[in-house]
């Protein structure tokens, strides 16, 4: 596995949370979720709520979460370093990169790390490349489980850009899906409970069981554009795996 350089200018892992019992020994940890925050600490999106939900739902299975406290260098470099650090601490366990806003894009870009088995990108900000710019890379997503979630009323990070990225990613990796949260904005506040439930379902399925709720299963199986414009139903999560 290729090793990443040390994190630039102060990146570090936040305190571990999740797994039942002590997280200081390898034997209690079976998977690690690395949470990559957005551009502003004043707008965390759903990551804090997601961290708590993952701890409740996956702690007994040995799931640990860490927030990646980034430095001032490229966020994907910090994400790669954090995956290295997870392997150093916990051994050969699967890693999920879960990011919001700029952290969502960093998660997608750093997915090529050998320990990463899944990527969750919430309201990512790929931007619209100019015609002369190279397209956002997607080859690093091959072999990973990938979920992108975006609000249709996002005025900060264009949801159409994440759709176009997902369409290209789907060609490199069939295990890619994208959900649209209708009428929600960048912070995904209006339907936060549904977004968190969807995210937990995806992470646990990707990390441990290989099984997902019916909407996620359908989205992964559907050809584009259906599986990339899957509407997130109101009330999702009340009866998962039905």
VEXDREN-2710 file (C-alpha; in Angstrom, 1 decimal):
% VEXDREN-2710
k/r/px/py/pz
1/UNK/0.0/0.0/0.0
2/UNK/1.4/3.4/-0.9
3/UNK/2.1/5.6/2.1
4/UNK/1.1/9.2/2.2
5/UNK/3.3/12.1/3.4
6/UNK/2.7/13.5/6.9
7/UNK/-0.3/15.8/7.1
8/UNK/0.4/19.4/6.0
9/UNK/0.3/22.1/8.7
10/UNK/-1.5/20.5/11.6
11/UNK/-4.0/17.9/10.4
12/UNK/-4.8/15.3/13.0
13/UNK/-7.5/12.8/14.0
14/UNK/-10.1/13.8/16.6
15/UNK/-11.0/11.6/19.5
16/UNK/-12.2/8.1/18.7
17/UNK/-15.9/7.4/19.2
18/UNK/-18.0/4.4/18.6
19/UNK/-16.9/0.9/19.3
20/UNK/-18.2/-0.8/22.4
21/UNK/-15.5/-0.9/25.1
22/UNK/-11.9/0.3/24.7
23/UNK/-10.8/1.5/21.3
24/UNK/-7.1/1.3/22.2
25/UNK/-6.8/-2.3/21.0
26/UNK/-7.1/-3.7/17.5
27/UNK/-9.4/-6.5/18.5
28/UNK/-12.3/-4.2/19.3
29/UNK/-12.2/-2.3/16.0
30/UNK/-13.6/-3.8/12.8
31/UNK/-14.1/-0.6/10.7
32/UNK/-13.3/3.1/10.8
33/UNK/-15.2/6.0/9.4
34/UNK/-13.2/9.2/8.8
35/UNK/-15.4/12.3/8.9
36/UNK/-14.1/15.1/6.6
37/UNK/-15.7/18.5/7.5
38/UNK/-16.6/21.3/5.1
39/UNK/-15.0/24.5/4.4
40/UNK/-16.4/26.3/7.5
41/UNK/-16.4/25.1/11.0
42/UNK/-19.6/27.2/11.6
43/UNK/-21.4/25.0/9.0
44/UNK/-20.8/21.4/9.9
45/UNK/-23.8/20.1/7.9
46/UNK/-25.0/16.7/9.2
47/UNK/-21.6/15.3/10.2
48/UNK/-22.0/15.7/14.0
49/UNK/-25.4/14.1/14.0
50/UNK/-24.1/11.4/11.7
51/UNK/-21.2/10.6/14.0
52/UNK/-23.5/10.0/16.9
53/UNK/-25.9/7.9/14.8
54/UNK/-23.0/5.7/13.6
55/UNK/-21.8/5.2/17.1
56/UNK/-25.2/4.0/18.2
57/UNK/-25.8/1.8/15.2
58/UNK/-22.4/0.4/14.6
59/UNK/-20.5/0.6/17.9
60/UNK/-21.4/-2.9/18.9
61/UNK/-20.0/-4.2/15.6
62/UNK/-16.7/-2.5/16.2
63/UNK/-17.2/0.7/14.2
64/UNK/-15.1/3.7/15.2
65/UNK/-15.4/7.2/13.9
66/UNK/-12.8/10.0/13.9
67/UNK/-13.2/13.5/12.7
68/UNK/-10.3/14.6/10.5
69/UNK/-9.1/17.9/11.9
70/UNK/-7.5/19.3/8.7
71/UNK/-4.6/21.6/8.3
72/UNK/-4.3/24.2/5.6
73/UNK/-3.0/21.9/2.8
74/UNK/-5.1/20.0/0.3
75/UNK/-7.9/18.2/2.1
76/UNK/-7.5/15.0/0.0
77/UNK/-3.9/14.8/1.3
78/UNK/-5.2/15.0/4.8
79/UNK/-7.8/12.3/4.0
80/UNK/-5.1/10.1/2.7
81/UNK/-2.9/10.6/5.7
82/UNK/-5.9/9.9/8.0
83/UNK/-6.5/6.6/6.3
84/UNK/-2.8/5.7/6.8
85/UNK/-3.2/6.7/10.5
86/UNK/-6.3/4.5/10.8
87/UNK/-4.4/1.5/9.5
88/UNK/-1.5/2.3/11.8
89/UNK/-3.8/2.4/14.8
90/UNK/-6.3/-0.4/14.1
91/UNK/-4.6/-2.7/11.5
92/UNK/-6.2/-4.1/8.4
93/UNK/-9.7/-2.8/8.8
94/UNK/-12.0/-1.2/6.1
95/UNK/-12.2/2.6/6.0
96/UNK/-15.0/4.7/4.9
97/UNK/-14.3/8.3/3.9
98/UNK/-17.4/10.4/4.8
99/UNK/-17.3/14.1/3.9
100/UNK/-19.5/17.1/3.7
101/UNK/-19.0/20.1/1.4
102/UNK/-15.3/20.4/0.6
103/UNK/-14.8/17.3/2.7
104/UNK/-17.1/15.4/0.4
105/UNK/-15.0/16.2/-2.6
106/UNK/-11.8/15.3/-0.6
107/UNK/-13.4/11.9/0.2
108/UNK/-14.0/11.2/-3.5
109/UNK/-10.5/12.3/-4.5
110/UNK/-8.8/10.3/-1.8
111/UNK/-10.8/7.1/-2.4
112/UNK/-7.8/5.4/-4.1
113/UNK/-6.2/4.6/-0.8
114/UNK/-5.8/0.9/-0.4
115/UNK/-7.7/0.7/2.9
116/UNK/-10.8/2.6/1.7
117/UNK/-13.7/0.4/0.8
118/UNK/-16.5/3.1/0.7
119/UNK/-17.1/6.8/0.2
120/UNK/-20.0/9.0/1.4
121/UNK/-20.1/12.5/-0.1
122/UNK/-22.7/14.9/1.3
123/UNK/-23.3/18.0/-0.8
124/UNK/-19.8/17.8/-2.4
125/UNK/-18.4/20.8/-4.3
126/UNK/-16.8/19.5/-7.5
127/UNK/-17.5/22.8/-9.3
128/UNK/-18.0/23.0/-13.1
129/UNK/-14.7/22.6/-14.9
130/UNK/-13.9/24.9/-17.7
131/UNK/-13.7/23.3/-21.1
132/UNK/-9.9/23.5/-21.0
133/UNK/-9.6/22.0/-17.5
134/UNK/-9.2/18.2/-17.0
135/UNK/-12.3/16.6/-15.6
136/UNK/-12.5/15.6/-12.0
137/UNK/-10.8/12.2/-11.7
138/UNK/-13.0/9.1/-11.0
139/UNK/-10.7/6.1/-11.6
140/UNK/-9.8/6.1/-7.9
141/UNK/-13.4/5.1/-7.1
142/UNK/-13.2/1.8/-8.8
143/UNK/-13.9/-1.1/-6.5
144/UNK/-15.4/1.2/-3.8
145/UNK/-19.0/1.6/-2.7
146/UNK/-19.9/5.2/-3.4
147/UNK/-22.9/7.2/-2.2
148/UNK/-23.4/10.9/-3.1
149/UNK/-26.2/12.9/-1.5
150/UNK/-27.2/16.4/-2.6
151/UNK/-30.0/18.9/-1.9
152/UNK/-31.8/20.1/-5.1
153/UNK/-31.9/23.7/-3.7
154/UNK/-28.2/23.9/-2.8
155/UNK/-27.2/27.4/-3.7
156/UNK/-23.5/27.0/-2.7
157/UNK/-22.4/23.7/-4.4
158/UNK/-24.3/23.1/-7.7
159/UNK/-26.1/19.8/-7.4
160/UNK/-25.9/19.4/-11.2
161/UNK/-22.1/19.3/-10.9
162/UNK/-22.3/16.3/-8.5
163/UNK/-24.7/14.6/-10.8
164/UNK/-22.3/15.0/-13.8
165/UNK/-19.5/13.7/-11.6
166/UNK/-21.6/10.7/-10.5
167/UNK/-22.4/9.9/-14.1
168/UNK/-18.7/9.8/-14.9
169/UNK/-18.0/7.8/-11.8
170/UNK/-20.7/5.3/-12.6
171/UNK/-18.9/4.4/-15.8
172/UNK/-15.7/3.6/-13.8
173/UNK/-17.5/1.9/-11.0
174/UNK/-21.0/0.4/-11.1
175/UNK/-21.2/0.5/-7.3
176/UNK/-22.0/4.2/-7.4
177/UNK/-25.3/5.8/-6.6
178/UNK/-26.6/9.3/-5.8
179/UNK/-29.7/10.5/-3.9
180/UNK/-31.4/13.9/-4.3
181/UNK/-33.0/15.6/-1.3
182/UNK/-35.8/17.6/-2.9
183/UNK/-36.2/21.2/-1.7
184/UNK/-33.2/20.9/0.7
185/UNK/-30.3/23.3/0.7
186/UNK/-26.6/23.0/1.2
187/UNK/-26.7/22.2/4.9
188/UNK/-29.3/19.4/4.4
189/UNK/-31.1/20.6/7.5
190/UNK/-34.7/20.2/6.4
191/UNK/-34.4/16.5/5.9
192/UNK/-31.4/15.8/8.2
193/UNK/-33.0/12.8/9.9
194/UNK/-33.5/11.1/6.5
195/UNK/-30.0/12.0/5.3
196/UNK/-28.5/10.6/8.4
197/UNK/-30.6/7.4/8.2
198/UNK/-29.6/6.9/4.6
199/UNK/-25.9/7.5/5.4
200/UNK/-25.9/5.0/8.3
201/UNK/-27.6/2.4/6.2
202/UNK/-25.1/2.8/3.5
203/UNK/-22.0/2.8/5.8
204/UNK/-23.1/-0.3/7.8
205/UNK/-23.9/-2.1/4.6
206/UNK/-20.6/-1.2/2.9
207/UNK/-18.5/-1.9/6.0
208/UNK/-20.0/-5.0/7.4
209/UNK/-23.0/-6.8/5.9
210/UNK/-23.0/-6.1/2.1
211/UNK/-26.8/-5.5/2.5
212/UNK/-28.6/-2.2/2.1
213/UNK/-32.2/-1.0/2.4
214/UNK/-34.3/-1.4/-0.7
215/UNK/-33.9/2.2/-2.0
216/UNK/-30.1/2.0/-1.8
217/UNK/-30.1/-1.5/-3.4
218/UNK/-32.3/-0.2/-6.2
219/UNK/-30.2/2.9/-6.7
220/UNK/-27.0/0.9/-7.0
221/UNK/-28.6/-1.5/-9.5
222/UNK/-30.4/1.1/-11.6
223/UNK/-28.7/2.4/-14.8
224/UNK/-28.0/6.1/-15.1
225/UNK/-29.6/8.5/-14.7
226/UNK/-32.2/6.7/-12.5
227/UNK/-29.7/5.5/-9.9
228/UNK/-28.1/8.9/-9.8
229/UNK/-31.2/11.0/-9.3
230/UNK/-32.9/8.8/-6.8
231/UNK/-35.2/10.8/-4.6
232/UNK/-34.8/10.5/-0.9
233/UNK/-38.2/9.7/0.5
234/UNK/-39.6/11.7/3.3
235/UNK/-39.6/9.5/6.5
236/UNK/-36.7/7.3/5.2
237/UNK/-35.3/5.4/8.1
238/UNK/-38.4/4.7/10.0
239/UNK/-38.6/1.1/8.7
240/UNK/-35.2/0.3/7.3
241/UNK/-34.5/-2.9/5.4
242/UNK/-38.1/-3.3/4.6
END
